Amino acid sequence: MSFRALVTNKDAAGQVSSAVEELAEERLPKGDVTVDVEWAGFNYKDGLCLTGAGGLVRSYPHIAGVDLAGRVRESADKRYAPGQAVILTGWRVGETHWGGFAEQARVKADWLVPLPERLSTREAMVVGTAGLTAMLAIERLEQAGLTLSAGEVLVTGAAGGVGSIATSLLARLGYSVAALSGRPEHAEALKQLGAARVVDRGEFLAAPDKPLESAQWAAAVDNVGGAVLGKLLKQIAYGGAVASIGNAAGITLETNVLPFILRGVSLLGIDSVMQPYAARVAAWQRIADTFDFGAYSPMTEEARLEDLPARAAEILQGQVRGRLVVQPGA
């Protein structure tokens, strides 16, 4: 039996390119469970893998796609049965192991979680790695003391996948949300997701820089890193926290100790790749109970495997709004 896949190769000159191919099922890597992939998500890491940037892919040919949802075709693990709907995010699938940009994937059973009953496989990928990471960030902030009455929560990079879903989830949970974005054309869409106001990134960074600035935010979900995170830490209120998720603006953090020793601010690192099973299941269930897929529909776009090489540069340049979901069989 064969299946369609977006196969990424690197030639002798080091040039990386991707094209849809028909592969024999025997080409699939080792694993306990074979999944018929119904939907996959398109993420920043996928842009890196398809372009060869970042050194994430070590072996070619490769199939990218860091998250997927579908139904079990075959299973050597008693936890999963044929026909069962499952989700996979993280575990470096799509980086070091063939991922979701194919009609089939073979993976380790330990990497899977059951699809919550209230979700379809498409809805799971509308949320995807981005939404799982956003929910994990919110839960860490709540564990650090964030309450509904604490004040405004800032979400940076709010027009992107993680940021837009974090904005929606926080609003649905009852928090007052401010959305920071460098793309003013998306301001109205962010308000439709529940942002009480939209903060222009340029104005945010242009404000006079001081070792400690006026406290404005009870907490924050930061998807950007770099200068934005450095400035943000100086504006967090006493006892507040920042959940650090992304590095779109760079991996360097310039800060000082005053936010930490004078205001007791916490910087919380969020990783969704190696998150343990129980935490994943709990986060997915809370997403299923909370997320408003109808409100998020304008922020969702569908694509085919053939479309993804051209979209890779766009997502790396911050030009993809919200979430792009992929139907490998289309």
LOLUMDO-506228 format. One line per field, with one value per residue: residue number from 1; chain; x, z negated, y of N, C-alpha, C in turn. Coordinates in pm, whole numbers, always signed. Last residue first. Example, Ala and Ser with C-alpha at 12.3 -4.5 7.8 and 13.67 -1.06 7.14 Angstrom:
<rs>
num	(2; 1)
chaine	(A; A)
n.x	(+1285; +1319)
n.z	(-708; -780)
n.y	(-225; -569)
ca.x	(+1367; +1230)
ca.z	(-714; -780)
ca.y	(-106; -450)
c.x	(+1290; +1320)
c.z	(-787; -780)
c.y	(+3; -330)
</rs>
This chain:
<rs>
num	(330; 329; 328; 327; 326; 325; 324; 323; 322; 321; 320; 319; 318; 317; 316; 315; 314; 313; 312; 311; 310; 309; 308; 307; 306; 305; 304; 303; 302; 301; 300; 299; 298; 297; 296; 295; 294; 293; 292; 291; 290; 289; 288; 287; 286; 285; 284; 283; 282; 281; 280; 279; 278; 277; 276; 275; 274; 273; 272; 271; 270; 269; 268; 267; 266; 265; 264; 263; 262; 261; 260; 259; 258; 257; 256; 255; 254; 253; 252; 251; 250; 249; 248; 247; 246; 245; 244; 243; 242; 241; 240; 239; 238; 237; 236; 235; 234; 233; 232; 231; 230; 229; 228; 227; 226; 225; 224; 223; 222; 221; 220; 219; 218; 217; 216; 215; 214; 213; 212; 211; 210; 209; 208; 207; 206; 205; 204; 203; 202; 201; 200; 199; 198; 197; 196; 195; 194; 193; 192; 191; 190; 189; 188; 187; 186; 185; 184; 183; 182; 181; 180; 179; 178; 177; 176; 175; 174; 173; 172; 171; 170; 169; 168; 167; 166; 165; 164; 163; 162; 161; 160; 159; 158; 157; 156; 155; 154; 153; 152; 151; 150; 149; 148; 147; 146; 145; 144; 143; 142; 141; 140; 139; 138; 137; 136; 135; 134; 133; 132; 131; 130; 129; 128; 127; 126; 125; 124; 123; 122; 121; 120; 119; 118; 117; 116; 115; 114; 113; 112; 111; 110; 109; 108; 107; 106; 105; 104; 103; 102; 101; 100; 99; 98; 97; 96; 95; 94; 93; 92; 91; 90; 89; 88; 87; 86; 85; 84; 83; 82; 81; 80; 79; 78; 77; 76; 75; 74; 73; 72; 71; 70; 69; 68; 67; 66; 65; 64; 63; 62; 61; 60; 59; 58; 57; 56; 55; 54; 53; 52; 51; 50; 49; 48; 47; 46; 45; 44; 43; 42; 41; 40; 39; 38; 37; 36; 35; 34; 33; 32; 31; 30; 29; 28; 27; 26; 25; 24; 23; 22; 21; 20; 19; 18; 17; 16; 15; 14; 13; 12; 11; 10; 9; 8; 7; 6; 5; 4; 3; 2; 1)
chaine	(A; A; A; A; A; A; A; A; A; A; A; A; A; A; A; A; A; A; A; A; A; A; A; A; A; A; A; A; A; A; A; A; A; A; A; A; A; A; A; A; A; A; A; A; A; A; A; A; A; A; A; A; A; A; A; A; A; A; A; A; A; A; A; A; A; A; A; A; A; A; A; A; A; A; A; A; A; A; A; A; A; A; A; A; A; A; A; A; A; A; A; A; A; A; A; A; A; A; A; A; A; A; A; A; A; A; A; A; A; A; A; A; A; A; A; A; A; A; A; A; A; A; A; A; A; A; A; A; A; A; A; A; A; A; A; A; A; A; A; A; A; A; A; A; A; A; A; A; A; A; A; A; A; A; A; A; A; A; A; A; A; A; A; A; A; A; A; A; A; A; A; A; A; A; A; A; A; A; A; A; A; A; A; A; A; A; A; A; A; A; A; A; A; A; A; A; A; A; A; A; A; A; A; A; A; A; A; A; A; A; A; A; A; A; A; A; A; A; A; A; A; A; A; A; A; A; A; A; A; A; A; A; A; A; A; A; A; A; A; A; A; A; A; A; A; A; A; A; A; A; A; A; A; A; A; A; A; A; A; A; A; A; A; A; A; A; A; A; A; A; A; A; A; A; A; A; A; A; A; A; A; A; A; A; A; A; A; A; A; A; A; A; A; A; A; A; A; A; A; A; A; A; A; A; A; A; A; A; A; A; A; A; A; A; A; A; A; A; A; A; A; A; A; A; A; A; A; A; A; A)
n.x	(-615; -478; -378; -475; -375; -424; -295; -407; -302; -137; +184; +410; +658; +849; +780; +551; +661; +818; +609; +438; +562; +539; +247; +79; +71; -96; -327; -502; -718; -718; -861; -979; -1251; -1289; -1313; -1579; -1600; -1443; -1350; -1242; -1321; -1311; -1078; -893; -917; -817; -553; -459; -479; -301; -58; -22; +11; +252; +479; +639; +820; +700; +628; +750; +803; +935; +856; +968; +813; +878; +921; +996; +1265; +1379; +1277; +1315; +1607; +1801; +1743; +1796; +1778; +1807; +1808; +1671; +1411; +1151; +1053; +1049; +802; +724; +705; +491; +555; +380; +364; +446; +354; +333; +566; +749; +983; +915; +897; +1158; +1228; +1033; +1114; +1375; +1331; +991; +731; +520; +425; +169; +168; +7; -81; +81; +203; +413; +655; +983; +1319; +1514; +1347; +1289; +999; +847; +881; +752; +484; +477; +514; +289; -9; -255; -600; -835; -959; -996; -1171; -1179; -1232; -984; -850; -975; -888; -608; -475; -340; -120; +107; +240; +61; -82; -385; -509; -786; -911; -1049; -1230; -1188; -1201; -959; -776; -839; -776; -501; -404; -458; -283; -31; +4; -19; -30; -118; +35; +283; +173; -79; -129; -398; -498; -592; -687; -923; -858; -510; -197; -17; +112; -95; -154; +71; +35; -199; -105; +77; -93; -236; -30; +35; -205; -211; +16; -31; -393; -632; -673; -643; -888; -1061; -1006; -1101; -1326; -1401; -1525; -1356; -1006; -802; -533; -196; +134; +381; +368; +368; +558; +437; +383; +132; -10; -20; +175; +294; +363; +688; +974; +1192; +1306; +1066; +836; +874; +957; +750; +456; +144; -120; -429; -680; -947; -946; -912; -748; -648; -413; -302; -159; +26; +37; -208; -321; -466; -625; -675; -557; -340; -21; +273; +492; +609; +813; +1003; +1305; +1592; +1791; +1846; +1805; +1636; +1712; +1865; +1767; +1626; +1508; +1251; +1106; +1182; +1081; +809; +773; +802; +559; +319; +22; -123; -326; -571; -558; -350; -366; -90; +45; +248; +511; +781; +1011; +891; +780; +821; +610; +427; +580; +469; +461; +520; +557; +863; +1116; +1466; +1775; +2111; +2360; +2457; +2329; +2004; +1758; +1395; +1080; +765; +452; +284; +47; +112; +46; +84)
n.z	(-79; -272; -454; -527; -769; -883; -1034; -1252; -1264; -966; -852; -857; -979; -836; -862; -708; -450; -398; -383; -173; +25; -82; -102; +101; +116; -98; -137; -399; -557; -839; -1091; -1188; -1165; -1383; -1645; -1702; -1682; -1888; -2182; -2445; -2672; -2654; -2508; -2696; -2890; -2750; -2706; -2973; -3041; -2857; -2934; -3191; -3139; -2977; -2991; -2725; -2533; -2407; -2543; -2792; -2926; -3210; -3373; -3595; -3840; -4059; -4289; -4286; -4346; -4220; -3955; -3849; -3896; -3742; -3388; -3044; -2738; -2583; -2264; -2063; -1870; -1805; -1845; -2056; -2314; -2590; -2925; -3128; -3398; -3690; -4001; -4227; -4098; -3734; -3475; -3343; -3300; -3122; -2879; -2795; -2734; -2544; -2334; -2268; -2298; -2279; -2188; -2340; -2670; -2864; -3189; -3457; -3520; -3405; -3486; -3671; -3511; -3522; -3583; -3415; -3115; -2810; -2675; -2402; -2187; -2235; -2208; -1948; -1817; -1898; -2028; -2181; -2209; -2458; -2520; -2310; -2187; -1920; -1837; -1879; -1669; -1452; -1485; -1436; -1209; -1125; -1290; -1395; -1625; -1935; -2232; -2390; -2713; -2885; -3180; -3195; -3138; -2960; -2724; -2742; -2724; -2464; -2296; -2350; -2272; -1998; -1929; -2007; -1847; -1581; -1593; -1710; -1940; -2051; -2397; -2613; -2949; -3164; -3431; -3750; -3938; -3925; -3838; -3918; -3940; -4075; -3946; -3838; -3635; -3476; -3399; -3247; -3035; -2920; -2837; -2642; -2453; -2380; -2257; -2045; -1896; -1831; -1787; -1691; -1450; -1529; -1652; -1440; -1294; -1464; -1705; -2056; -2265; -2345; -2276; -2147; -2348; -2246; -2179; -2252; -2314; -2067; -1809; -1465; -1133; -927; -610; -447; -575; -773; -1035; -1035; -1124; -1363; -1410; -1327; -1334; -1684; -1924; -2102; -1951; -1936; -1816; -1891; -1763; -1754; -1653; -1449; -1648; -1974; -2234; -2439; -2340; -2047; -1786; -1552; -1261; -1241; -1430; -1284; -1373; -1371; -1447; -1436; -1278; -985; -735; -637; -445; -320; -585; -913; -1077; -1123; -1247; -1161; -1093; -771; -580; -510; -658; -922; -955; -926; -1150; -1353; -1317; -1165; -1079; -1159; -988; -963; -931; -892; -1032; -1207; -1376; -1656; -1721; -1475; -1219; -924; -600; -378; -348; -201; +51; +156; +381; +292; +320; +213; +122; +59; -9; +88; +75; +295; +298; +143; -70; -83; -203; -87; -175; -54; -11; -10; +70; +0)
n.y	(+1569; +1430; +1620; +1923; +2154; +2489; +2765; +3022; +3359; +3450; +3466; +3618; +3582; +3456; +3193; +3185; +3231; +3010; +2817; +2834; +2689; +2428; +2390; +2311; +2036; +1969; +2244; +2425; +2666; +2885; +3087; +3308; +3271; +3077; +3147; +3129; +2846; +2748; +2836; +2618; +2456; +2182; +2142; +2240; +2044; +1828; +1908; +1911; +1639; +1525; +1651; +1556; +1283; +1272; +1559; +1737; +1796; +2023; +2246; +2455; +2765; +2926; +3216; +3443; +3649; +3923; +4074; +4336; +4333; +4114; +4118; +4372; +4395; +4270; +4309; +4206; +4066; +3768; +3619; +3501; +3670; +3698; +3443; +3261; +3167; +3155; +3233; +3393; +3597; +3721; +3915; +4045; +4357; +4356; +4417; +4569; +4439; +4240; +4383; +4416; +4149; +4080; +4254; +4177; +3821; +3690; +3606; +3532; +3542; +3629; +3780; +3965; +4215; +4507; +4746; +4949; +5145; +4985; +4979; +5089; +5210; +5362; +5516; +5334; +5169; +4931; +5019; +5108; +4861; +4712; +4840; +4649; +4632; +4514; +4283; +4006; +3826; +3792; +4047; +4157; +4037; +4158; +4421; +4395; +4337; +4557; +4587; +4394; +4358; +4339; +4232; +4250; +4196; +4065; +3944; +3610; +3406; +3210; +3350; +3492; +3279; +3181; +3403; +3436; +3186; +3204; +3412; +3303; +3077; +3207; +3574; +3802; +3847; +3894; +3870; +3946; +4040; +4077; +4292; +4143; +3962; +3825; +3572; +3513; +3357; +3188; +2988; +2849; +3030; +2996; +2730; +2757; +2913; +2731; +2528; +2672; +2718; +2456; +2382; +2566; +2484; +2219; +2248; +2387; +2269; +2008; +1960; +2005; +1770; +1572; +1721; +1693; +1569; +1361; +1406; +1153; +1028; +1089; +952; +865; +597; +471; +617; +595; +663; +804; +895; +1112; +1385; +1555; +1470; +1309; +1117; +1263; +1504; +1660; +1520; +1485; +1578; +1573; +1731; +1565; +1378; +1220; +992; +764; +423; +242; -2; +120; +150; +7; -206; -174; -202; -110; +62; +305; +551; +869; +1198; +1474; +1624; +1831; +1880; +1815; +1645; +1384; +1349; +1163; +1314; +1426; +1641; +1937; +2174; +2394; +2646; +2562; +2412; +2458; +2278; +2343; +2602; +2551; +2393; +2580; +2718; +2489; +2353; +2030; +1788; +1529; +1253; +984; +685; +555; +285; +232; +188; +210; +312; +494; +383; +229; +59; +197; +396; +721; +977; +1323; +1668; +1823; +2057; +2121; +2271; +2241; +2128; +2010; +1769; +1839; +1717; +1699; +1611; +1524; +1485; +1193; +932; +578; +228; -119)
ca.x	(-689; -546; -287; -543; -340; -440; -307; -367; -377; -224; +69; +304; +546; +850; +906; +539; +564; +883; +716; +395; +550; +671; +330; +87; +140; +48; -291; -401; -684; -707; -820; -834; -1186; -1296; -1177; -1518; -1676; -1399; -1462; -1214; -1312; -1419; -1206; -911; -956; -956; -642; -464; -554; -441; -114; -38; -101; +122; +434; +540; +846; +754; +521; +786; +698; +961; +823; +978; +862; +829; +895; +854; +1182; +1407; +1275; +1180; +1508; +1743; +1818; +1714; +1847; +1725; +1880; +1689; +1548; +1232; +1045; +1169; +865; +692; +787; +512; +554; +466; +317; +407; +413; +297; +479; +615; +990; +946; +777; +1081; +1309; +1033; +979; +1353; +1410; +1128; +822; +551; +515; +211; +180; +85; -79; +22; +82; +350; +525; +882; +1192; +1541; +1400; +1333; +1129; +836; +931; +898; +529; +459; +607; +423; +83; -140; -484; -768; -1024; -904; -1190; -1139; -1338; -1093; -809; -988; -1030; -660; -543; -452; -243; +27; +302; +87; +28; -312; -455; -671; -905; -943; -1274; -1176; -1307; -1086; -777; -856; -910; -595; -391; -529; -426; -83; -2; -95; +21; -181; -103; +274; +255; -33; -81; -296; -487; -567; -551; -928; -940; -653; -285; -100; +197; -22; -251; +45; +152; -202; -210; +123; +9; -303; -101; +136; -156; -309; +0; +79; -260; -564; -691; -531; -766; -1058; -976; -957; -1299; -1322; -1589; -1481; -1124; -875; -665; -301; -5; +371; +386; +241; +554; +495; +407; +247; +14; -146; +161; +266; +225; +572; +877; +1108; +1396; +1204; +844; +815; +1045; +841; +584; +220; +22; -354; -565; -898; -946; -1027; -783; -713; -476; -370; -296; +15; +99; -143; -269; -481; -531; -730; -614; -455; -114; +154; +518; +476; +790; +865; +1235; +1468; +1703; +1853; +1942; +1634; +1625; +1931; +1766; +1679; +1642; +1353; +1089; +1214; +1224; +875; +758; +905; +686; +378; +142; -109; -202; -535; -670; -352; -413; -205; +33; +115; +412; +689; +966; +988; +752; +915; +732; +408; +532; +565; +388; +557; +468; +765; +1010; +1343; +1662; +1983; +2301; +2498; +2473; +2093; +1870; +1527; +1184; +899; +539; +358; +103; +48; +123; +0)
ca.z	(+13; -168; -365; -504; -647; -902; -903; -1232; -1326; -1076; -863; -766; -1057; -832; -924; -853; -508; -413; -483; -299; +44; -57; -218; +70; +224; -107; -90; -293; -519; -694; -1048; -1205; -1074; -1243; -1590; -1706; -1594; -1751; -2096; -2323; -2678; -2733; -2452; -2567; -2923; -2795; -2592; -2895; -3117; -2858; -2799; -3171; -3221; -2928; -3024; -2834; -2616; -2329; -2515; -2688; -2885; -3080; -3366; -3453; -3800; -3931; -4301; -4264; -4402; -4363; -4033; -3851; -3974; -3853; -3509; -3156; -2810; -2680; -2363; -2184; -1908; -1799; -1710; -2035; -2182; -2497; -2805; -3069; -3252; -3620; -3873; -4239; -4210; -3868; -3545; -3356; -3382; -3259; -2945; -2840; -2825; -2674; -2390; -2332; -2260; -2328; -2102; -2226; -2571; -2783; -3044; -3404; -3626; -3373; -3404; -3667; -3578; -3467; -3634; -3481; -3249; -2875; -2742; -2531; -2176; -2240; -2330; -2057; -1797; -1939; -1914; -2204; -2131; -2381; -2561; -2364; -2328; -1999; -1820; -1967; -1805; -1470; -1501; -1565; -1275; -1042; -1326; -1273; -1530; -1799; -2174; -2284; -2619; -2798; -3099; -3221; -3219; -3101; -2753; -2744; -2842; -2583; -2301; -2367; -2411; -2077; -1905; -2065; -1992; -1624; -1550; -1583; -1955; -1927; -2291; -2523; -2816; -3117; -3289; -3657; -3953; -3979; -3752; -3942; -3861; -4152; -4005; -3947; -3743; -3535; -3480; -3369; -3123; -2973; -2937; -2763; -2515; -2445; -2372; -2152; -1940; -1921; -1763; -1816; -1459; -1461; -1728; -1550; -1237; -1434; -1581; -1947; -2213; -2275; -2361; -2112; -2286; -2347; -2146; -2202; -2424; -2139; -1936; -1580; -1227; -1015; -718; -474; -499; -637; -994; -1099; -1023; -1326; -1401; -1330; -1234; -1560; -1809; -2102; -2021; -1929; -1846; -1863; -1846; -1718; -1761; -1444; -1514; -1889; -2116; -2473; -2381; -2187; -1862; -1679; -1324; -1140; -1433; -1342; -1281; -1432; -1359; -1502; -1420; -1044; -845; -633; -570; -306; -468; -818; -1069; -1052; -1318; -1185; -1232; -868; -624; -448; -512; -865; -967; -832; -1019; -1338; -1291; -1274; -1019; -1175; -1053; -964; -873; -928; -911; -1210; -1246; -1607; -1772; -1574; -1322; -1029; -729; -403; -409; -345; +5; +89; +341; +354; +286; +317; +84; +136; -62; +112; -49; +274; +268; +248; -60; -52; -200; -119; -135; -158; +31; -65; +76; +0)
ca.y	(+1656; +1353; +1548; +1796; +2083; +2345; +2702; +2884; +3250; +3489; +3377; +3660; +3633; +3603; +3238; +3168; +3323; +3142; +2808; +2895; +2834; +2487; +2418; +2454; +2109; +1944; +2110; +2412; +2531; +2867; +2953; +3301; +3366; +3038; +3140; +3262; +2935; +2727; +2873; +2693; +2602; +2239; +2097; +2307; +2182; +1825; +1888; +2036; +1740; +1486; +1668; +1700; +1329; +1230; +1424; +1740; +1679; +1912; +2150; +2359; +2672; +2867; +3074; +3412; +3517; +3874; +3931; +4307; +4439; +4133; +3995; +4314; +4470; +4195; +4334; +4248; +4173; +3838; +3699; +3422; +3638; +3820; +3499; +3342; +3171; +3047; +3250; +3261; +3592; +3625; +3862; +3906; +4285; +4401; +4322; +4625; +4561; +4203; +4334; +4532; +4228; +4014; +4260; +4307; +3938; +3692; +3683; +3446; +3601; +3515; +3787; +3853; +4115; +4378; +4752; +4817; +5140; +5075; +4931; +4961; +5229; +5239; +5530; +5402; +5307; +4933; +4950; +5204; +4972; +4671; +4841; +4737; +4590; +4620; +4407; +4105; +3856; +3676; +3947; +4198; +4005; +4014; +4391; +4441; +4226; +4513; +4656; +4392; +4450; +4292; +4309; +4180; +4296; +4040; +4065; +3707; +3520; +3173; +3255; +3564; +3364; +3097; +3347; +3547; +3228; +3104; +3428; +3426; +3063; +3091; +3444; +3765; +3799; +3817; +3927; +3840; +4078; +3983; +4264; +4253; +4014; +3961; +3656; +3498; +3442; +3281; +3092; +2785; +3010; +3128; +2766; +2677; +2965; +2859; +2498; +2626; +2830; +2540; +2307; +2574; +2623; +2251; +2195; +2418; +2414; +2071; +1937; +2101; +1901; +1575; +1649; +1749; +1689; +1330; +1427; +1274; +1011; +1105; +982; +1002; +692; +487; +546; +663; +554; +824; +799; +1044; +1262; +1599; +1470; +1369; +1159; +1149; +1389; +1711; +1626; +1433; +1601; +1458; +1729; +1689; +1377; +1343; +1028; +897; +521; +330; +49; +19; +210; +131; -231; -133; -311; -82; -59; +200; +439; +747; +1101; +1408; +1553; +1780; +1854; +1815; +1739; +1431; +1375; +1240; +1326; +1316; +1587; +1809; +2080; +2266; +2605; +2657; +2370; +2544; +2278; +2211; +2577; +2641; +2332; +2477; +2785; +2565; +2413; +2174; +1828; +1671; +1326; +1126; +752; +645; +351; +265; +94; +264; +219; +459; +446; +339; +4; +193; +266; +634; +857; +1195; +1559; +1792; +1964; +2139; +2195; +2305; +2175; +2149; +1770; +1792; +1810; +1646; +1714; +1474; +1595; +1264; +1060; +696; +353; +0)
c.x	(-614; -617; -354; -460; -415; -430; -313; -393; -320; -295; -11; +183; +428; +733; +917; +665; +556; +789; +784; +505; +511; +665; +469; +200; +161; +126; -140; -384; -583; -666; -822; -777; -1034; -1231; -1176; -1382; -1615; -1475; -1417; -1338; -1314; -1428; -1324; -1047; -975; -1004; -788; -557; -568; -527; -265; -98; -127; +6; +288; +489; +750; +767; +575; +670; +749; +857; +848; +964; +864; +891; +839; +821; +1032; +1323; +1290; +1169; +1367; +1629; +1744; +1804; +1754; +1809; +1782; +1761; +1556; +1376; +1130; +1171; +985; +781; +772; +583; +579; +450; +418; +358; +356; +359; +456; +518; +852; +947; +803; +959; +1233; +1113; +974; +1215; +1375; +1198; +967; +667; +554; +294; +214; +92; +7; +29; +10; +217; +464; +750; +1085; +1416; +1428; +1397; +1165; +971; +925; +956; +681; +508; +599; +523; +225; -47; -375; -647; -963; -979; -1093; -1150; -1308; -1209; -917; -952; -1052; -805; -608; -531; -364; -111; +226; +154; +61; -207; -368; -637; -775; -959; -1169; -1210; -1305; -1201; -910; -864; -934; -736; -488; -520; -507; -233; -68; -109; -62; -133; -169; +134; +251; +47; -38; -258; -372; -548; -525; -792; -942; -729; -431; -193; +117; +68; -183; -53; +132; -82; -212; +22; +62; -205; -169; +70; -56; -269; -95; +63; -158; -416; -621; -549; -647; -931; -967; -918; -1150; -1325; -1518; -1543; -1253; -992; -730; -435; -88; +226; +370; +251; +422; +494; +489; +260; +135; -133; +27; +262; +194; +443; +746; +1006; +1323; +1302; +981; +806; +1000; +938; +664; +352; +77; -208; -505; -791; -886; -1030; -914; -743; -526; -448; -373; -131; +96; -87; -201; -439; -566; -630; -666; -515; -229; +60; +392; +483; +647; +842; +1090; +1391; +1701; +1749; +1956; +1777; +1626; +1846; +1830; +1678; +1703; +1495; +1192; +1205; +1263; +1026; +820; +896; +799; +510; +197; +17; -204; -400; -640; -466; -434; -238; -98; +124; +276; +586; +874; +929; +855; +893; +836; +533; +524; +500; +490; +463; +507; +681; +913; +1244; +1538; +1869; +2167; +2439; +2525; +2240; +1968; +1632; +1319; +1001; +679; +434; +172; +119; +43; +87)
c.z	(+145; -65; -251; -405; -642; -767; -926; -1088; -1294; -1132; -985; -767; -974; -907; -928; -925; -659; -480; -505; -405; -86; -42; -187; -27; +191; -6; -108; -254; -404; -665; -896; -1157; -1081; -1147; -1440; -1639; -1587; -1652; -1951; -2238; -2543; -2720; -2524; -2507; -2797; -2829; -2634; -2776; -3037; -2928; -2798; -3034; -3201; -3007; -2988; -2864; -2735; -2412; -2449; -2668; -2770; -3048; -3225; -3439; -3648; -3900; -4174; -4273; -4386; -4427; -4183; -3942; -3968; -3924; -3624; -3273; -2920; -2756; -2454; -2294; -2040; -1846; -1695; -1895; -2173; -2374; -2715; -2936; -3211; -3470; -3806; -4111; -4219; -3975; -3689; -3428; -3410; -3353; -3092; -2920; -2880; -2776; -2529; -2395; -2338; -2296; -2148; -2143; -2465; -2670; -2987; -3254; -3587; -3492; -3392; -3592; -3561; -3543; -3592; -3538; -3313; -3009; -2824; -2601; -2307; -2240; -2343; -2189; -1908; -1925; -1961; -2085; -2147; -2311; -2490; -2400; -2389; -2148; -1899; -1957; -1906; -1612; -1523; -1586; -1407; -1105; -1243; -1301; -1399; -1717; -2036; -2224; -2519; -2715; -3019; -3131; -3251; -3194; -2900; -2781; -2855; -2710; -2429; -2384; -2442; -2226; -1986; -2048; -2054; -1774; -1608; -1532; -1824; -1909; -2167; -2412; -2739; -2974; -3257; -3516; -3865; -3984; -3798; -3851; -3890; -4072; -4076; -4019; -3863; -3651; -3547; -3459; -3255; -3072; -3001; -2872; -2644; -2517; -2450; -2276; -2059; -1978; -1871; -1807; -1586; -1442; -1663; -1633; -1347; -1372; -1556; -1824; -2092; -2208; -2281; -2208; -2256; -2277; -2269; -2179; -2381; -2251; -2006; -1702; -1343; -1106; -799; -583; -534; -542; -853; -1020; -1088; -1225; -1362; -1311; -1229; -1461; -1683; -1983; -2001; -2001; -1832; -1894; -1800; -1816; -1714; -1550; -1517; -1753; -2023; -2357; -2420; -2229; -2011; -1742; -1454; -1200; -1323; -1327; -1355; -1328; -1441; -1400; -1497; -1190; -895; -756; -542; -437; -392; -707; -960; -1033; -1256; -1256; -1263; -1008; -726; -484; -440; -713; -900; -835; -910; -1202; -1270; -1232; -1119; -1107; -1070; -1032; -862; -855; -947; -1069; -1244; -1471; -1704; -1613; -1421; -1130; -833; -539; -440; -416; -147; +52; +283; +306; +364; +271; +199; +96; +21; +66; -33; +147; +241; +208; +43; -54; -180; -100; -182; -96; -86; -13; +17; +0)
c.y	(+1674; +1436; +1474; +1715; +1951; +2275; +2551; +2838; +3114; +3367; +3417; +3568; +3677; +3665; +3389; +3212; +3309; +3241; +2942; +2897; +2903; +2639; +2473; +2488; +2256; +2027; +2092; +2266; +2530; +2723; +2943; +3168; +3366; +3139; +3111; +3262; +3073; +2815; +2862; +2716; +2671; +2391; +2160; +2271; +2265; +1966; +1887; +2023; +1869; +1591; +1638; +1729; +1477; +1291; +1399; +1599; +1670; +1785; +2023; +2263; +2585; +2761; +3023; +3260; +3505; +3737; +3870; +4157; +4413; +4244; +4020; +4192; +4414; +4266; +4267; +4284; +4224; +3939; +3771; +3500; +3566; +3796; +3624; +3404; +3263; +3048; +3129; +3281; +3448; +3639; +3771; +3841; +4143; +4311; +4368; +4531; +4620; +4323; +4302; +4490; +4347; +4094; +4197; +4317; +4063; +3823; +3673; +3499; +3500; +3573; +3650; +3868; +3996; +4283; +4619; +4827; +5002; +5060; +5032; +4896; +5093; +5271; +5406; +5407; +5383; +5074; +4959; +5146; +5074; +4783; +4810; +4726; +4695; +4561; +4526; +4233; +3955; +3701; +3820; +4100; +4046; +3972; +4241; +4403; +4266; +4398; +4613; +4455; +4458; +4401; +4253; +4273; +4221; +4163; +4061; +3830; +3623; +3287; +3211; +3471; +3438; +3182; +3267; +3495; +3342; +3138; +3327; +3441; +3185; +3081; +3330; +3630; +3758; +3763; +3837; +3906; +3955; +4023; +4169; +4204; +4135; +4029; +3801; +3594; +3409; +3369; +3200; +2884; +2943; +3115; +2902; +2707; +2888; +2918; +2626; +2590; +2787; +2657; +2391; +2498; +2631; +2391; +2226; +2375; +2464; +2222; +2005; +2084; +2006; +1710; +1655; +1659; +1748; +1453; +1412; +1290; +1146; +1081; +1015; +1046; +837; +589; +573; +572; +610; +703; +840; +939; +1199; +1479; +1512; +1364; +1198; +1197; +1261; +1594; +1691; +1548; +1527; +1460; +1602; +1668; +1519; +1318; +1160; +941; +652; +437; +128; +79; +100; +191; -105; -140; -281; -209; -21; +65; +340; +632; +981; +1313; +1499; +1717; +1818; +1778; +1726; +1517; +1414; +1247; +1194; +1335; +1482; +1761; +1941; +2163; +2472; +2596; +2463; +2503; +2363; +2211; +2446; +2622; +2419; +2408; +2683; +2629; +2513; +2222; +1980; +1688; +1475; +1196; +899; +692; +428; +332; +110; +160; +289; +361; +405; +406; +113; +141; +267; +501; +760; +1086; +1435; +1674; +1945; +2030; +2226; +2214; +2244; +2208; +1910; +1808; +1755; +1757; +1647; +1587; +1560; +1381; +1128; +821; +468; +124)
</rs>
